[in-house]
Amino acid sequence: MDGKKIPAKMLSLDPYSTWLGIEILSVEIGYVRLGMTIRPEMLNSMGKAHGGITYSLADTAFGFSSNTHGKFAVSIETSINHIEALEEGDYITAECTLDKTKTKVGFNIVEIKKGNELVALFKGVVYRTNKDWK
């Protein structure tokens, strides 16, 4: 399967990312840029976006970009740094800015932004299996 088509297929099979309202903005091999809007049901008890929302967008970008190489890729380690709080109505993007592969292990950095402002930084390590996307 053409690696550039894999993120759309993954999104079509992912009810959680669909519920989040994630949209694919750009795809290249080893690169994905996604976007979404913070909705009221995504807020925490302090009226800010729940950290899991930002994490979910970044994790989805990580997964989509890792799989563009054509092999099923699974996460083996991730972390996130939250830099700025987000509000209802904020539109955020997640962009995979690094995709480095060493044998079957890949390393990724995802920047989460509101406009041009960096609001979170995500790091992920992925394992690429031998199974091809079809």
C-alpha positions as CSV (number, residue, x, y, z in Angstrom):
1,M,0.0,0.0,0.0
2,D,1.2,3.5,-0.8
3,G,2.5,4.9,2.5
4,K,0.8,8.3,2.0
5,K,-2.6,6.5,2.0
6,I,-2.0,4.6,5.3
7,P,-2.9,7.5,7.7
8,A,-6.4,7.9,6.1
9,K,-7.0,4.1,6.3
10,M,-5.9,4.1,9.9
11,L,-8.2,7.1,10.8
12,S,-11.1,5.3,9.1
13,L,-10.5,2.3,11.4
14,D,-10.0,4.4,14.6
15,P,-13.3,5.4,16.4
16,Y,-11.5,7.3,19.2
17,S,-9.5,9.6,16.8
18,T,-12.7,10.1,14.8
19,W,-14.5,11.1,18.0
20,L,-11.7,13.5,18.8
21,G,-12.4,15.2,15.4
22,I,-8.8,14.7,14.2
23,E,-8.2,15.8,10.6
24,I,-5.3,14.9,8.4
25,L,-3.7,18.1,7.1
26,S,-0.6,16.8,5.4
27,V,1.1,13.4,4.8
28,E,4.5,12.4,3.4
29,I,6.5,9.3,4.1
30,G,7.7,9.6,7.7
31,Y,5.7,12.8,8.2
32,V,2.2,13.6,9.3
33,R,0.5,16.9,10.3
34,L,-2.9,16.6,12.0
35,G,-5.3,19.1,13.5
36,M,-8.3,19.3,15.9
37,T,-10.4,21.7,17.9
38,I,-10.8,21.5,21.7
39,R,-14.5,20.9,22.6
40,P,-16.3,21.4,25.9
41,E,-16.3,17.6,26.7
42,M,-12.5,17.6,26.5
43,L,-12.0,20.0,29.4
44,N,-10.8,19.0,32.9
45,S,-12.1,20.2,36.3
46,M,-10.1,23.4,35.9
47,G,-11.8,24.3,32.6
48,K,-8.6,23.6,30.6
49,A,-8.1,20.9,28.0
50,H,-7.4,17.5,29.6
51,G,-3.8,16.5,29.1
52,G,-5.0,13.3,27.6
53,I,-6.4,15.2,24.7
54,T,-3.1,16.8,23.7
55,Y,-1.4,13.4,24.3
56,S,-4.0,11.6,22.1
57,L,-3.5,14.0,19.1
58,A,0.3,13.6,19.4
59,D,0.1,9.9,19.8
60,T,-2.1,9.7,16.7
61,A,0.4,11.7,14.7
62,F,3.2,9.5,16.0
63,G,1.3,6.4,15.0
64,F,0.3,7.6,11.6
65,S,3.7,8.9,10.6
66,S,5.4,5.7,11.9
67,N,3.2,3.6,9.7
68,T,3.8,5.5,6.5
69,H,6.8,3.4,5.9
70,G,4.4,0.6,4.9
71,K,4.9,-1.8,7.8
72,F,2.7,-2.2,10.8
73,A,4.4,-0.1,13.5
74,V,3.6,-0.3,17.2
75,S,4.5,2.1,20.1
76,I,6.9,0.8,22.7
77,E,7.6,4.0,24.6
78,T,6.2,7.6,24.7
79,S,6.3,10.7,26.8
80,I,4.9,14.2,26.6
81,N,5.8,17.6,28.1
82,H,2.9,20.0,28.5
83,I,4.1,23.5,28.0
84,E,0.9,25.6,27.8
85,A,-2.7,25.1,28.9
86,L,-5.4,24.9,26.2
87,E,-8.9,26.3,26.2
88,E,-12.2,25.3,24.7
89,G,-12.2,26.4,21.0
90,D,-8.5,26.2,20.6
91,Y,-7.4,24.7,17.3
92,I,-4.2,22.6,17.7
93,T,-1.9,20.8,15.3
94,A,0.5,17.9,15.8
95,E,3.4,17.7,13.4
96,C,6.0,14.9,13.3
97,T,9.2,16.8,13.1
98,L,11.6,13.9,13.4
99,D,11.4,10.3,12.0
100,K,14.6,8.4,12.5
101,T,14.8,4.7,11.9
102,K,17.4,2.3,13.1
103,T,16.8,-1.3,11.9
104,K,13.2,-2.1,13.2
105,V,13.1,0.7,15.9
106,G,12.1,4.2,15.0
107,F,12.4,7.4,17.0
108,N,9.9,10.3,16.6
109,I,9.4,13.8,17.9
110,V,6.0,15.4,17.6
111,E,5.4,19.2,18.2
112,I,1.9,20.2,19.3
113,K,1.1,23.8,18.5
114,K,-1.7,26.4,18.8
115,G,-1.0,28.6,15.8
116,N,2.8,29.1,15.9
117,E,3.1,28.6,19.7
118,L,4.5,25.3,20.9
119,V,2.1,24.0,23.6
120,A,3.5,20.4,24.0
121,L,6.4,18.2,23.0
122,F,6.0,14.5,22.5
123,K,8.7,11.8,22.1
124,G,7.9,8.3,20.9
125,V,9.8,5.0,20.1
126,V,8.2,2.6,17.7
127,Y,8.8,-1.0,16.7
128,R,8.2,-1.8,13.0
129,T,6.9,-5.3,12.4
130,N,7.3,-7.4,9.2
131,K,3.6,-7.1,8.5
132,D,2.7,-5.0,5.4
133,W,-0.2,-2.6,5.2
134,K,-2.7,-3.7,2.5
